[in-house]
Amino acid sequence: MYFEEMKNKPDHADPGLSETMAARIEINELGDVARQKEITDAVEALDGVIETKIENGALHVSYDPLATTEKKIEQAIRSAGTTIKAAATERESAHPDLPTPANAEQAKKRTRP
């Protein structure tokens, strides 16, 4: 019976079963390039984060909502010693350069060795 229950659960590896979420997080004092790298490294270390980009004083994050949450992303940013001004999440890409669900796996392969 356990096997039957398991096989009916969604397969998180199937890209057709999840949507890519996009978060735009405004950060106080992004600072220099080294500081920005510290912030993006903390966020990219989370499972489910597909890509990050800093632009116009905000961190744009594309992520799989089945693997992580906006709260976890915010916690990672705060763990890097940074204060968040505001955050917004949507199902569509908040930034045109972030991947869509169809090409998210390709983006992950490009950004992570």
Contacts in CASP RR format, 6 or more apart in sequence:
PFRMAT RR
TARGET T0000
AUTHOR 0000-0000-0000
METHOD contacts of the structure
MODEL  1
MYFEEMKNKPDHADPGLSETMAARIEINELGDVARQKEITDAVEALDGVI
ETKIENGALHVSYDPLATTEKKIEQAIRSAGTTIKAAATERESAHPDLPT
PANAEQAKKRTRP
10 17 0 8 1.000
10 66 0 8 1.000
11 17 0 8 1.000
12 18 0 8 1.000
12 64 0 8 1.000
12 66 0 8 1.000
12 67 0 8 1.000
15 101 0 8 1.000
15 102 0 8 1.000
15 104 0 8 1.000
15 105 0 8 1.000
16 101 0 8 1.000
17 66 0 8 1.000
18 64 0 8 1.000
18 65 0 8 1.000
18 66 0 8 1.000
18 101 0 8 1.000
19 65 0 8 1.000
19 91 0 8 1.000
19 101 0 8 1.000
20 50 0 8 1.000
20 62 0 8 1.000
20 63 0 8 1.000
20 64 0 8 1.000
20 91 0 8 1.000
20 93 0 8 1.000
20 98 0 8 1.000
20 99 0 8 1.000
20 100 0 8 1.000
20 101 0 8 1.000
20 104 0 8 1.000
21 62 0 8 1.000
21 63 0 8 1.000
21 64 0 8 1.000
21 65 0 8 1.000
21 70 0 8 1.000
21 89 0 8 1.000
21 90 0 8 1.000
21 91 0 8 1.000
22 60 0 8 1.000
22 61 0 8 1.000
22 62 0 8 1.000
22 63 0 8 1.000
22 89 0 8 1.000
22 90 0 8 1.000
22 91 0 8 1.000
22 92 0 8 1.000
22 93 0 8 1.000
22 94 0 8 1.000
22 95 0 8 1.000
22 98 0 8 1.000
23 59 0 8 1.000
23 60 0 8 1.000
23 61 0 8 1.000
23 63 0 8 1.000
23 70 0 8 1.000
23 73 0 8 1.000
23 87 0 8 1.000
23 88 0 8 1.000
23 89 0 8 1.000
23 94 0 8 1.000
24 58 0 8 1.000
24 59 0 8 1.000
24 60 0 8 1.000
24 87 0 8 1.000
24 88 0 8 1.000
24 89 0 8 1.000
24 94 0 8 1.000
24 95 0 8 1.000
25 58 0 8 1.000
25 59 0 8 1.000
25 60 0 8 1.000
25 61 0 8 1.000
25 73 0 8 1.000
25 74 0 8 1.000
25 77 0 8 1.000
25 84 0 8 1.000
25 86 0 8 1.000
25 87 0 8 1.000
25 88 0 8 1.000
26 57 0 8 1.000
26 58 0 8 1.000
26 84 0 8 1.000
26 85 0 8 1.000
26 86 0 8 1.000
26 87 0 8 1.000
27 39 0 8 1.000
27 57 0 8 1.000
27 58 0 8 1.000
27 59 0 8 1.000
27 77 0 8 1.000
27 82 0 8 1.000
27 83 0 8 1.000
27 84 0 8 1.000
27 85 0 8 1.000
28 82 0 8 1.000
28 83 0 8 1.000
28 84 0 8 1.000
28 85 0 8 1.000
29 82 0 8 1.000
29 83 0 8 1.000
30 36 0 8 1.000
30 39 0 8 1.000
30 54 0 8 1.000
30 57 0 8 1.000
30 82 0 8 1.000
36 54 0 8 1.000
38 80 0 8 1.000
39 54 0 8 1.000
39 59 0 8 1.000
39 77 0 8 1.000
39 80 0 8 1.000
39 82 0 8 1.000
40 52 0 8 1.000
40 54 0 8 1.000
40 59 0 8 1.000
42 76 0 8 1.000
42 77 0 8 1.000
42 79 0 8 1.000
42 80 0 8 1.000
43 49 0 8 1.000
43 52 0 8 1.000
43 59 0 8 1.000
43 61 0 8 1.000
43 73 0 8 1.000
43 76 0 8 1.000
43 77 0 8 1.000
44 52 0 8 1.000
44 111 0 8 1.000
44 112 0 8 1.000
45 76 0 8 1.000
46 63 0 8 1.000
46 68 0 8 1.000
46 72 0 8 1.000
46 73 0 8 1.000
46 76 0 8 1.000
47 67 0 8 1.000
47 68 0 8 1.000
48 63 0 8 1.000
48 64 0 8 1.000
48 67 0 8 1.000
48 68 0 8 1.000
49 61 0 8 1.000
49 62 0 8 1.000
49 63 0 8 1.000
49 68 0 8 1.000
49 73 0 8 1.000
50 62 0 8 1.000
50 63 0 8 1.000
50 64 0 8 1.000
50 98 0 8 1.000
50 99 0 8 1.000
50 104 0 8 1.000
50 107 0 8 1.000
50 108 0 8 1.000
50 111 0 8 1.000
51 61 0 8 1.000
51 62 0 8 1.000
51 98 0 8 1.000
51 99 0 8 1.000
51 107 0 8 1.000
51 108 0 8 1.000
51 111 0 8 1.000
52 59 0 8 1.000
52 60 0 8 1.000
52 61 0 8 1.000
52 62 0 8 1.000
53 59 0 8 1.000
53 60 0 8 1.000
53 95 0 8 1.000
53 97 0 8 1.000
53 98 0 8 1.000
54 60 0 8 1.000
55 95 0 8 1.000
59 77 0 8 1.000
60 94 0 8 1.000
60 95 0 8 1.000
60 98 0 8 1.000
61 73 0 8 1.000
62 93 0 8 1.000
62 95 0 8 1.000
62 98 0 8 1.000
62 99 0 8 1.000
62 104 0 8 1.000
62 107 0 8 1.000
63 73 0 8 1.000
64 104 0 8 1.000
70 87 0 8 1.000
70 89 0 8 1.000
74 84 0 8 1.000
74 87 0 8 1.000
77 84 0 8 1.000
78 84 0 8 1.000
88 94 0 8 1.000
93 99 0 8 1.000
93 100 0 8 1.000
99 106 0 8 1.000
99 107 0 8 1.000
END
